[in-house]
Structures are given as C-alpha cells and as structure tokens.
C-alpha cells in the first residue's frame, strides 16, 4: 500500500484543471492547473489519472488543447511531470488532506463505497478499508513520493493523441523531455 499511497499523492499533487470550470475546490491550485491550464488560453483541460492493479498500474496525464498548441501543452505537461521529484512539505500536507478528504467523502455514498469495494476486489483480489489507506497516506514521506516520481519517469512513456495531431511532438522528443 505504500507505493499506492505515493502514487495517489502524486496524482493529487498533479490534480487537474479546466478553463471552463474554475470554482473553489476544483483543483485550481494543483500543479497541472497552475503550470499548464492557467499558463495557456489554448489548453481547455488537463488532469492526472491513476489506476492500481494487483501487480501493475496505470498512471498518466491527459490534456485537451487547440490543435496548433498541442505541442506546447505536451511540453508543459512533461515539465510539470519532471518537477514531481521535488515536493515541498506544504504541498505534501495539502495533497494528503485533499486525498484523505476525498477518500472519506466516498464513505458517505453507499454506491461509491460498494463500487470501490468491488473494484478493489476485482483489480487486486483484496479489500483495503479507507481507514487503512488513510494510514498509508499519512505514513508517506516526501522522499517516498519523490522516489515514486523518479520510478515513473524512468520508464518508457506511452503517448496517445487524437484529432489534428500535426503539432504533437515526436515520441522521442516527449521521452527526452521526461528524462530532463
């Protein structure tokens, strides 16, 4: 659970943002919101996602932009990802509070709780309670989160694009940007 907590914290730190939805509590202070969405009027939305399985997982970022600005958005996302190796204590404390708040809010929704239980059992073969995961979140240190970021960045990325992709950087350029 320690690795899952560190990855969930990375997702929380990255967060996301939407140019159309900038309400309080909508992740407007997360890294993707401040370093990608707010920096370009051409980025419509951007968010991190994370799914854990029993033996692997999927961690990524998606972004939506005007076609001719997709390259700029990709490079901004890569720069934001490489910055994850440095997380301040305040940022980690905020991410822990946000993540645990979301976790415990789901407990109030019977449907969400049952879906979470079923998903955990299907994907990992076991169920971990929100309280157990909150303990793992609290135990995660800045060095744990930094180590998880370094591990993510050391792998080969998967890149997918849809629509008018003429300005999306070549795979090698994205891979090099993530190694910088």
PAFINU-484095 format. One record per atom (N, C-alpha, C): y, z, x; atom name; residue number from 1; chain. Coordinates in nm, 2 decimals. Layout:
residues N
      yy      zz      xx  drendren  panu  titi
       Y       Z       X        CA   NUM     A
...
end
This chain:
residues 180
      yy      zz      xx  drendren  panu  titi
   -0.12    0.00    0.08         N     1     A
    0.00    0.00    0.00        CA     1     A
    0.13    0.00    0.08         C     1     A
    0.12    0.04    0.21         N     2     A
    0.23    0.04    0.29        CA     2     A
    0.29   -0.10    0.32         C     2     A
    0.21   -0.19    0.34         N     3     A
    0.25   -0.33    0.36        CA     3     A
    0.31   -0.38    0.23         C     3     A
    0.25   -0.35    0.12         N     4     A
    0.30   -0.40   -0.01        CA     4     A
    0.44   -0.34   -0.04         C     4     A
    0.46   -0.21   -0.01         N     5     A
    0.58   -0.14   -0.03        CA     5     A
    0.69   -0.21    0.06         C     5     A
    0.66   -0.24    0.18         N     6     A
    0.76   -0.30    0.27        CA     6     A
    0.80   -0.44    0.22         C     6     A
    0.70   -0.52    0.17         N     7     A
    0.73   -0.65    0.12        CA     7     A
    0.81   -0.64   -0.01         C     7     A
    0.78   -0.54   -0.09         N     8     A
    0.85   -0.52   -0.22        CA     8     A
    1.00   -0.48   -0.18         C     8     A
    1.02   -0.40   -0.08         N     9     A
    1.15   -0.37   -0.04        CA     9     A
    1.23   -0.49    0.02         C     9     A
    1.16   -0.57    0.09         N    10     A
    1.22   -0.70    0.14        CA    10     A
    1.27   -0.78    0.02         C    10     A
    1.19   -0.79   -0.08         N    11     A
    1.22   -0.87   -0.20        CA    11     A
    1.34   -0.80   -0.27         C    11     A
    1.35   -0.67   -0.27         N    12     A
    1.46   -0.60   -0.33        CA    12     A
    1.59   -0.62   -0.25         C    12     A
    1.58   -0.62   -0.12         N    13     A
    1.69   -0.64   -0.03        CA    13     A
    1.75   -0.78   -0.05         C    13     A
    1.66   -0.88   -0.05         N    14     A
    1.70   -1.02   -0.07        CA    14     A
    1.76   -1.04   -0.21         C    14     A
    1.68   -0.98   -0.31         N    15     A
    1.73   -1.00   -0.45        CA    15     A
    1.75   -1.14   -0.49         C    15     A
    1.86   -1.16   -0.55         N    16     A
    1.89   -1.29   -0.60        CA    16     A
    2.02   -1.29   -0.67         C    16     A
    2.06   -1.41   -0.72         N    17     A
    2.19   -1.42   -0.79        CA    17     A
    2.20   -1.55   -0.86         C    17     A
    2.29   -1.55   -0.96         N    18     A
    2.31   -1.67   -1.04        CA    18     A
    2.46   -1.69   -1.05         C    18     A
    2.51   -1.81   -1.03         N    19     A
    2.65   -1.84   -1.05        CA    19     A
    2.69   -1.81   -1.19         C    19     A
    2.60   -1.83   -1.29         N    20     A
    2.64   -1.82   -1.43        CA    20     A
    2.62   -1.67   -1.48         C    20     A
    2.55   -1.59   -1.41         N    21     A
    2.52   -1.46   -1.46        CA    21     A
    2.56   -1.36   -1.35         C    21     A
    2.68   -1.31   -1.36         N    22     A
    2.73   -1.21   -1.26        CA    22     A
    2.77   -1.08   -1.33         C    22     A
    2.68   -1.02   -1.40         N    23     A
    2.71   -0.90   -1.47        CA    23     A
    2.67   -0.78   -1.39         C    23     A
    2.72   -0.66   -1.41         N    24     A
    2.68   -0.54   -1.33        CA    24     A
    2.53   -0.52   -1.35         C    24     A
    2.47   -0.49   -1.23         N    25     A
    2.33   -0.47   -1.23        CA    25     A
    2.24   -0.59   -1.22         C    25     A
    2.31   -0.71   -1.20         N    26     A
    2.24   -0.84   -1.20        CA    26     A
    2.21   -0.88   -1.05         C    26     A
    2.21   -0.78   -0.96         N    27     A
    2.18   -0.81   -0.82        CA    27     A
    2.29   -0.88   -0.75         C    27     A
    2.42   -0.85   -0.79         N    28     A
    2.53   -0.91   -0.73        CA    28     A
    2.56   -0.86   -0.59         C    28     A
    2.49   -0.75   -0.54         N    29     A
    2.52   -0.70   -0.41        CA    29     A
    2.40   -0.73   -0.31         C    29     A
    2.30   -0.80   -0.36         N    30     A
    2.18   -0.83   -0.28        CA    30     A
    2.22   -0.94   -0.17         C    30     A
    2.14   -0.95   -0.07         N    31     A
    2.17   -1.05    0.03        CA    31     A
    2.18   -1.19   -0.02         C    31     A
    2.08   -1.23   -0.10         N    32     A
    2.09   -1.37   -0.14        CA    32     A
    2.21   -1.40   -0.23         C    32     A
    2.25   -1.30   -0.31         N    33     A
    2.37   -1.31   -0.40        CA    33     A
    2.50   -1.32   -0.31         C    33     A
    2.51   -1.24   -0.21         N    34     A
    2.63   -1.23   -0.13        CA    34     A
    2.63   -1.34   -0.02         C    34     A
    2.52   -1.37    0.04         N    35     A
    2.52   -1.46    0.15        CA    35     A
    2.48   -1.60    0.12         C    35     A
    2.43   -1.63    0.00         N    36     A
    2.40   -1.77   -0.04        CA    36     A
    2.48   -1.81   -0.16         C    36     A
    2.46   -1.74   -0.28         N    37     A
    2.52   -1.78   -0.40        CA    37     A
    2.67   -1.77   -0.40         C    37     A
    2.72   -1.66   -0.36         N    38     A
    2.87   -1.64   -0.36        CA    38     A
    2.94   -1.72   -0.25         C    38     A
    2.87   -1.77   -0.16         N    39     A
    2.93   -1.85   -0.05        CA    39     A
    2.95   -2.00   -0.08         C    39     A
    2.89   -2.04   -0.18         N    40     A
    2.90   -2.19   -0.22        CA    40     A
    2.91   -2.21   -0.37         C    40     A
    3.01   -2.28   -0.41         N    41     A
    3.01   -2.31   -0.55        CA    41     A
    2.91   -2.41   -0.60         C    41     A
    2.83   -2.46   -0.50         N    42     A
    2.73   -2.56   -0.53        CA    42     A
    2.59   -2.51   -0.56         C    42     A
    2.58   -2.38   -0.52         N    43     A
    2.45   -2.31   -0.55        CA    43     A
    2.45   -2.25   -0.68         C    43     A
    2.36   -2.29   -0.77         N    44     A
    2.35   -2.24   -0.90        CA    44     A
    2.28   -2.10   -0.91         C    44     A
    2.17   -2.09   -0.84         N    45     A
    2.09   -1.97   -0.84        CA    45     A
    2.00   -1.96   -0.72         C    45     A
    1.96   -1.84   -0.68         N    46     A
    1.87   -1.82   -0.57        CA    46     A
    1.81   -1.68   -0.58         C    46     A
    1.68   -1.67   -0.56         N    47     A
    1.61   -1.54   -0.57        CA    47     A
    1.48   -1.54   -0.49         C    47     A
    1.45   -1.41   -0.45         N    48     A
    1.32   -1.39   -0.38        CA    48     A
    1.21   -1.36   -0.48         C    48     A
    1.09   -1.39   -0.44         N    49     A
    0.97   -1.36   -0.52        CA    49     A
    0.86   -1.31   -0.43         C    49     A
    0.77   -1.23   -0.49         N    50     A
    0.67   -1.16   -0.41        CA    50     A
    0.55   -1.14   -0.50         C    50     A
    0.43   -1.18   -0.46         N    51     A
    0.31   -1.15   -0.54        CA    51     A
    0.20   -1.11   -0.43         C    51     A
    0.14   -0.99   -0.46         N    52     A
    0.04   -0.94   -0.37        CA    52     A
   -0.10   -0.96   -0.43         C    52     A
   -0.19   -1.00   -0.35         N    53     A
   -0.33   -1.01   -0.39        CA    53     A
   -0.41   -0.91   -0.30         C    53     A
   -0.54   -0.91   -0.33         N    54     A
   -0.63   -0.81   -0.26        CA    54     A
   -0.63   -0.84   -0.11         C    54     A
   -0.62   -0.96   -0.07         N    55     A
   -0.64   -1.00    0.08        CA    55     A
   -0.52   -1.08    0.13         C    55     A
   -0.43   -1.11    0.05         N    56     A
   -0.32   -1.20    0.09        CA    56     A
   -0.20   -1.18    0.00         C    56     A
   -0.10   -1.27    0.01         N    57     A
    0.01   -1.26   -0.08        CA    57     A
    0.10   -1.38   -0.07         C    57     A
    0.20   -1.39   -0.15         N    58     A
    0.29   -1.50   -0.16        CA    58     A
    0.43   -1.44   -0.16         C    58     A
    0.51   -1.47   -0.06         N    59     A
    0.65   -1.42   -0.05        CA    59     A
    0.74   -1.54   -0.03         C    59     A
    0.84   -1.55   -0.11         N    60     A
    0.93   -1.67   -0.09        CA    60     A
    1.06   -1.65   -0.15         C    60     A
    1.14   -1.76   -0.14         N    61     A
    1.27   -1.77   -0.19        CA    61     A
    1.29   -1.90   -0.26         C    61     A
    1.34   -1.91   -0.38         N    62     A
    1.37   -2.04   -0.44        CA    62     A
    1.53   -2.05   -0.45         C    62     A
    1.58   -2.17   -0.46         N    63     A
    1.72   -2.19   -0.48        CA    63     A
    1.74   -2.32   -0.56         C    63     A
    1.85   -2.32   -0.63         N    64     A
    1.89   -2.43   -0.71        CA    64     A
    2.03   -2.47   -0.68         C    64     A
    2.05   -2.59   -0.64         N    65     A
    2.19   -2.63   -0.60        CA    65     A
    2.21   -2.78   -0.64         C    65     A
    2.34   -2.82   -0.62         N    66     A
    2.37   -2.96   -0.63        CA    66     A
    2.29   -3.03   -0.53         C    66     A
    2.24   -3.15   -0.56         N    67     A
    2.15   -3.22   -0.46        CA    67     A
    2.22   -3.25   -0.33         C    67     A
    2.34   -3.28   -0.32         N    68     A
    2.40   -3.31   -0.19        CA    68     A
    2.43   -3.18   -0.11         C    68     A
    2.41   -3.07   -0.16         N    69     A
    2.43   -2.94   -0.09        CA    69     A
    2.30   -2.86   -0.07         C    69     A
    2.19   -2.92   -0.10         N    70     A
    2.06   -2.86   -0.08        CA    70     A
    2.04   -2.82    0.06         C    70     A
    2.08   -2.90    0.15         N    71     A
    2.06   -2.87    0.30        CA    71     A
    2.13   -2.75    0.34         C    71     A
    2.26   -2.74    0.30         N    72     A
    2.34   -2.62    0.33        CA    72     A
    2.28   -2.50    0.27         C    72     A
    2.23   -2.51    0.15         N    73     A
    2.16   -2.40    0.08        CA    73     A
    2.04   -2.36    0.16         C    73     A
    1.96   -2.45    0.20         N    74     A
    1.83   -2.42    0.27        CA    74     A
    1.86   -2.35    0.40         C    74     A
    1.97   -2.39    0.47         N    75     A
    2.00   -2.33    0.60        CA    75     A
    2.06   -2.19    0.58         C    75     A
    2.13   -2.17    0.47         N    76     A
    2.19   -2.04    0.43        CA    76     A
    2.07   -1.94    0.40         C    76     A
    1.97   -1.99    0.33         N    77     A
    1.86   -1.91    0.29        CA    77     A
    1.78   -1.87    0.42         C    77     A
    1.76   -1.97    0.51         N    78     A
    1.69   -1.94    0.64        CA    78     A
    1.77   -1.83    0.72         C    78     A
    1.90   -1.84    0.72         N    79     A
    1.98   -1.75    0.80        CA    79     A
    1.97   -1.61    0.74         C    79     A
    1.97   -1.60    0.60         N    80     A
    1.95   -1.48    0.53        CA    80     A
    1.81   -1.42    0.56         C    80     A
    1.71   -1.50    0.56         N    81     A
    1.58   -1.45    0.59        CA    81     A
    1.56   -1.40    0.73         C    81     A
    1.62   -1.46    0.83         N    82     A
    1.61   -1.42    0.97        CA    82     A
    1.68   -1.28    0.98         C    82     A
    1.79   -1.26    0.90         N    83     A
    1.86   -1.14    0.91        CA    83     A
    1.78   -1.02    0.86         C    83     A
    1.67   -1.04    0.80         N    84     A
    1.59   -0.93    0.74        CA    84     A
    1.53   -0.84    0.85         C    84     A
    1.53   -0.88    0.97         N    85     A
    1.47   -0.80    1.08        CA    85     A
    1.56   -0.68    1.11         C    85     A
    1.69   -0.68    1.06         N    86     A
    1.78   -0.57    1.07        CA    86     A
    1.82   -0.52    0.93         C    86     A
    1.78   -0.41    0.90         N    87     A
    1.81   -0.35    0.77        CA    87     A
    1.88   -0.21    0.80         C    87     A
    1.99   -0.19    0.74         N    88     A
    2.06   -0.06    0.76        CA    88     A
    2.00    0.05    0.67         C    88     A
    2.02    0.17    0.71         N    89     A
    1.97    0.28    0.64        CA    89     A
    2.03    0.28    0.49         C    89     A
    2.15    0.25    0.48         N    90     A
    2.21    0.25    0.34        CA    90     A
    2.15    0.14    0.26         C    90     A
    2.13    0.02    0.32         N    91     A
    2.07   -0.09    0.24        CA    91     A
    1.93   -0.05    0.20         C    91     A
    1.85    0.01    0.29         N    92     A
    1.72    0.05    0.26        CA    92     A
    1.71    0.16    0.15         C    92     A
    1.80    0.25    0.15         N    93     A
    1.81    0.35    0.05        CA    93     A
    1.84    0.29   -0.09         C    93     A
    1.94    0.20   -0.09         N    94     A
    1.97    0.13   -0.21        CA    94     A
    1.85    0.05   -0.26         C    94     A
    1.78   -0.02   -0.17         N    95     A
    1.67   -0.10   -0.22        CA    95     A
    1.56   -0.01   -0.27         C    95     A
    1.53    0.10   -0.21         N    96     A
    1.43    0.19   -0.26        CA    96     A
    1.47    0.24   -0.40         C    96     A
    1.60    0.28   -0.42         N    97     A
    1.64    0.33   -0.55        CA    97     A
    1.63    0.22   -0.66         C    97     A
    1.67    0.09   -0.62         N    98     A
    1.65   -0.02   -0.72        CA    98     A
    1.51   -0.05   -0.75         C    98     A
    1.42   -0.05   -0.65         N    99     A
    1.28   -0.08   -0.67        CA    99     A
    1.21    0.02   -0.76         C    99     A
    1.24    0.15   -0.72         N   100     A
    1.17    0.26   -0.80        CA   100     A
    1.23    0.26   -0.94         C   100     A
    1.36    0.24   -0.96         N   101     A
    1.42    0.23   -1.09        CA   101     A
    1.35    0.13   -1.18         C   101     A
    1.33    0.01   -1.12         N   102     A
    1.26   -0.10   -1.20        CA   102     A
    1.12   -0.06   -1.23         C   102     A
    1.05    0.00   -1.13         N   103     A
    0.91    0.04   -1.14        CA   103     A
    0.90    0.14   -1.26         C   103     A
    0.98    0.24   -1.26         N   104     A
    0.97    0.34   -1.36        CA   104     A
    1.02    0.30   -1.50         C   104     A
    1.12    0.20   -1.50         N   105     A
    1.16    0.15   -1.63        CA   105     A
    1.05    0.07   -1.70         C   105     A
    0.96    0.01   -1.62         N   106     A
    0.85   -0.06   -1.68        CA   106     A
    0.75    0.03   -1.74         C   106     A
    0.75    0.16   -1.70         N   107     A
    0.65    0.25   -1.76        CA   107     A
    0.69    0.28   -1.91         C   107     A
    0.82    0.26   -1.94         N   108     A
    0.86    0.29   -2.08        CA   108     A
    0.82    0.17   -2.18         C   108     A
    0.78    0.06   -2.12         N   109     A
    0.74   -0.05   -2.20        CA   109     A
    0.59   -0.07   -2.20         C   109     A
    0.53   -0.03   -2.31         N   110     A
    0.38   -0.03   -2.31        CA   110     A
    0.32   -0.17   -2.28         C   110     A
    0.39   -0.27   -2.32         N   111     A
    0.34   -0.41   -2.30        CA   111     A
    0.35   -0.44   -2.15         C   111     A
    0.46   -0.41   -2.09         N   112     A
    0.48   -0.43   -1.94        CA   112     A
    0.38   -0.35   -1.86         C   112     A
    0.36   -0.22   -1.90         N   113     A
    0.26   -0.14   -1.83        CA   113     A
    0.12   -0.19   -1.84         C   113     A
    0.08   -0.24   -1.96         N   114     A
   -0.05   -0.29   -1.97        CA   114     A
   -0.07   -0.42   -1.89         C   114     A
    0.04   -0.51   -1.89         N   115     A
    0.04   -0.63   -1.81        CA   115     A
    0.02   -0.60   -1.67         C   115     A
    0.10   -0.50   -1.62         N   116     A
    0.09   -0.46   -1.48        CA   116     A
   -0.05   -0.41   -1.44         C   116     A
   -0.11   -0.33   -1.53         N   117     A
   -0.24   -0.28   -1.50        CA   117     A
   -0.34   -0.39   -1.49         C   117     A
   -0.33   -0.48   -1.59         N   118     A
   -0.42   -0.60   -1.59        CA   118     A
   -0.41   -0.69   -1.47         C   118     A
   -0.28   -0.71   -1.43         N   119     A
   -0.25   -0.80   -1.32        CA   119     A
   -0.30   -0.73   -1.19         C   119     A
   -0.28   -0.60   -1.17         N   120     A
   -0.33   -0.54   -1.05        CA   120     A
   -0.48   -0.54   -1.05         C   120     A
   -0.55   -0.52   -1.16         N   121     A
   -0.69   -0.52   -1.16        CA   121     A
   -0.75   -0.66   -1.13         C   121     A
   -0.69   -0.76   -1.18         N   122     A
   -0.73   -0.90   -1.16        CA   122     A
   -0.70   -0.94   -1.02         C   122     A
   -0.59   -0.91   -0.96         N   123     A
   -0.55   -0.96   -0.83        CA   123     A
   -0.61   -0.88   -0.71         C   123     A
   -0.62   -0.74   -0.74         N   124     A
   -0.67   -0.66   -0.62        CA   124     A
   -0.79   -0.58   -0.65         C   124     A
   -0.84   -0.58   -0.78         N   125     A
   -0.96   -0.51   -0.81        CA   125     A
   -0.94   -0.36   -0.83         C   125     A
   -0.82   -0.31   -0.82         N   126     A
   -0.79   -0.17   -0.84        CA   126     A
   -0.65   -0.15   -0.90         C   126     A
   -0.63   -0.03   -0.95         N   127     A
   -0.50    0.00   -1.01        CA   127     A
   -0.44    0.11   -0.94         C   127     A
   -0.31    0.09   -0.90         N   128     A
   -0.23    0.20   -0.84        CA   128     A
   -0.12    0.23   -0.94         C   128     A
   -0.10    0.36   -0.96         N   129     A
    0.00    0.40   -1.06        CA   129     A
    0.14    0.38   -1.00         C   129     A
    0.24    0.37   -1.09         N   130     A
    0.38    0.36   -1.04        CA   130     A
    0.42    0.48   -0.96         C   130     A
    0.37    0.60   -0.99         N   131     A
    0.40    0.72   -0.90        CA   131     A
    0.34    0.70   -0.76         C   131     A
    0.22    0.65   -0.75         N   132     A
    0.16    0.63   -0.62        CA   132     A
    0.24    0.52   -0.54         C   132     A
    0.28    0.42   -0.61         N   133     A
    0.36    0.31   -0.54        CA   133     A
    0.50    0.37   -0.50         C   133     A
    0.56    0.45   -0.59         N   134     A
    0.69    0.51   -0.55        CA   134     A
    0.68    0.60   -0.43         C   134     A
    0.56    0.66   -0.41         N   135     A
    0.54    0.74   -0.29        CA   135     A
    0.54    0.65   -0.16         C   135     A
    0.47    0.54   -0.18         N   136     A
    0.46    0.44   -0.07        CA   136     A
    0.60    0.38   -0.04         C   136     A
    0.68    0.36   -0.14         N   137     A
    0.82    0.31   -0.12        CA   137     A
    0.90    0.41   -0.05         C   137     A
    0.89    0.54   -0.09         N   138     A
    0.96    0.64   -0.02        CA   138     A
    0.92    0.66    0.13         C   138     A
    0.79    0.64    0.15         N   139     A
    0.74    0.65    0.29        CA   139     A
    0.78    0.54    0.38         C   139     A
    0.82    0.42    0.33         N   140     A
    0.85    0.31    0.41        CA   140     A
    0.98    0.33    0.49         C   140     A
    0.97    0.30    0.62         N   141     A
    1.09    0.32    0.70        CA   141     A
    1.16    0.19    0.73         C   141     A
    1.27    0.19    0.79         N   142     A
    1.34    0.07    0.83        CA   142     A
    1.26   -0.01    0.93         C   142     A
    1.19    0.06    1.02         N   143     A
    1.10   -0.01    1.11        CA   143     A
    0.98   -0.08    1.04         C   143     A
    0.93   -0.02    0.94         N   144     A
    0.82   -0.08    0.86        CA   144     A
    0.87   -0.21    0.79         C   144     A
    0.99   -0.20    0.74         N   145     A
    1.05   -0.32    0.67        CA   145     A
    1.08   -0.43    0.77         C   145     A
    1.13   -0.39    0.88         N   146     A
    1.16   -0.49    0.99        CA   146     A
    1.04   -0.55    1.04         C   146     A
    0.93   -0.47    1.06         N   147     A
    0.80   -0.53    1.11        CA   147     A
    0.75   -0.62    1.00         C   147     A
    0.76   -0.59    0.88         N   148     A
    0.71   -0.68    0.77        CA   148     A
    0.79   -0.81    0.77         C   148     A
    0.92   -0.81    0.80         N   149     A
    1.00   -0.93    0.80        CA   149     A
    0.96   -1.01    0.92         C   149     A
    0.94   -0.95    1.04         N   150     A
    0.90   -1.02    1.16        CA   150     A
    0.77   -1.09    1.14         C   150     A
    0.68   -1.02    1.07         N   151     A
    0.54   -1.08    1.04        CA   151     A
    0.56   -1.20    0.95         C   151     A
    0.64   -1.19    0.85         N   152     A
    0.67   -1.30    0.76        CA   152     A
    0.73   -1.42    0.83         C   152     A
    0.82   -1.39    0.91         N   153     A
    0.89   -1.50    0.98        CA   153     A
    0.81   -1.56    1.09         C   153     A
    0.70   -1.50    1.14         N   154     A
    0.62   -1.55    1.24        CA   154     A
    0.52   -1.66    1.19         C   154     A
    0.50   -1.66    1.06         N   155     A
    0.41   -1.75    1.00        CA   155     A
    0.47   -1.89    0.98         C   155     A
    0.39   -1.99    0.95         N   156     A
    0.44   -2.12    0.92        CA   156     A
    0.49   -2.12    0.77         C   156     A
    0.61   -2.16    0.74         N   157     A
    0.66   -2.16    0.61        CA   157     A
    0.60   -2.28    0.52         C   157     A
    0.60   -2.26    0.40         N   158     A
    0.57   -2.37    0.30        CA   158     A
    0.70   -2.41    0.24         C   158     A
    0.73   -2.53    0.23         N   159     A
    0.86   -2.58    0.18        CA   159     A
    0.82   -2.68    0.07         C   159     A
    0.89   -2.66   -0.05         N   160     A
    0.87   -2.75   -0.16        CA   160     A
    1.01   -2.78   -0.21         C   160     A
    1.03   -2.90   -0.25         N   161     A
    1.16   -2.94   -0.31        CA   161     A
    1.13   -3.04   -0.43         C   161     A
    1.23   -3.04   -0.52         N   162     A
    1.21   -3.12   -0.64        CA   162     A
    1.34   -3.19   -0.67         C   162     A
    1.33   -3.31   -0.72         N   163     A
    1.46   -3.38   -0.76        CA   163     A
    1.51   -3.46   -0.65         C   163     A
    1.64   -3.48   -0.65         N   164     A
    1.70   -3.56   -0.54        CA   164     A
    1.70   -3.47   -0.41         C   164     A
    1.61   -3.51   -0.32         N   165     A
    1.59   -3.42   -0.20        CA   165     A
    1.65   -3.49   -0.07         C   165     A
    1.74   -3.58   -0.09         N   166     A
    1.78   -3.65    0.03        CA   166     A
    1.85   -3.56    0.13         C   166     A
    1.91   -3.45    0.09         N   167     A
    1.98   -3.36    0.19        CA   167     A
    1.90   -3.24    0.23         C   167     A
    1.77   -3.23    0.18         N   168     A
    1.69   -3.12    0.22        CA   168     A
    1.64   -3.14    0.36         C   168     A
    1.66   -3.04    0.45         N   169     A
    1.63   -3.06    0.59        CA   169     A
    1.48   -3.09    0.61         C   169     A
    1.45   -3.16    0.72         N   170     A
    1.31   -3.18    0.75        CA   170     A
    1.24   -3.05    0.78         C   170     A
    1.11   -3.05    0.75         N   171     A
    1.03   -2.93    0.77        CA   171     A
    1.05   -2.86    0.90         C   171     A
    1.05   -2.94    1.01         N   172     A
    1.07   -2.89    1.15        CA   172     A
    1.20   -2.81    1.16         C   172     A
    1.31   -2.86    1.10         N   173     A
    1.44   -2.80    1.10        CA   173     A
    1.44   -2.66    1.03         C   173     A
    1.37   -2.66    0.92         N   174     A
    1.36   -2.53    0.85        CA   174     A
    1.28   -2.43    0.93         C   174     A
    1.17   -2.48    0.98         N   175     A
    1.08   -2.39    1.06        CA   175     A
    1.16   -2.34    1.18         C   175     A
    1.23   -2.42    1.25         N   176     A
    1.31   -2.38    1.37        CA   176     A
    1.42   -2.28    1.32         C   176     A
    1.48   -2.30    1.21         N   177     A
    1.59   -2.21    1.16        CA   177     A
    1.53   -2.07    1.13         C   177     A
    1.41   -2.07    1.09         N   178     A
    1.34   -1.94    1.06        CA   178     A
    1.30   -1.87    1.19         C   178     A
    1.29   -1.94    1.30         N   179     A
    1.25   -1.88    1.43        CA   179     A
    1.37   -1.83    1.51         C   179     A
    1.49   -1.87    1.46         N   180     A
    1.61   -1.84    1.54        CA   180     A
    1.65   -1.70    1.54         C   180     A
end
